[in-house]
Amino acid sequence: MNEERYYTYILYSLKDKGLYIGYTTNLKNRFTTHTQGGVISTKDRRPLKLIHYEYFVNKEDAKARERFLKSGFGRSQMKKMLGRTLKLLG
């Protein structure tokens, strides 16, 4: 059985020190697309570093997680969760 995979991921821009939150079914290909400038939202923010991802077996769960992380409270929680990583990078 070939189970579909869903990922919510966080990229860190080494250029502007900002974060990008996204969702995909193919993390490796999506990250490559980001790093090659194929995504309008991150094209001018390269270089990028993948700093976190979460795997889901359900598409709606992955999309809900992305929406949550993009919300004010979610972004606050994410920054707490990744505090040491962000400090190291920043």
Secondary structure as UniProt FT lines:
FT   STRAND          6..13
FT   TURN            14..16
FT   STRAND          19..24
FT   HELIX           27..35
FT   TURN            36..37
FT   HELIX           40..43
FT   TURN            44..45
FT   STRAND          48..56
FT   HELIX           59..70
FT   HELIX           72..81
FT   HELIX           83..89
//
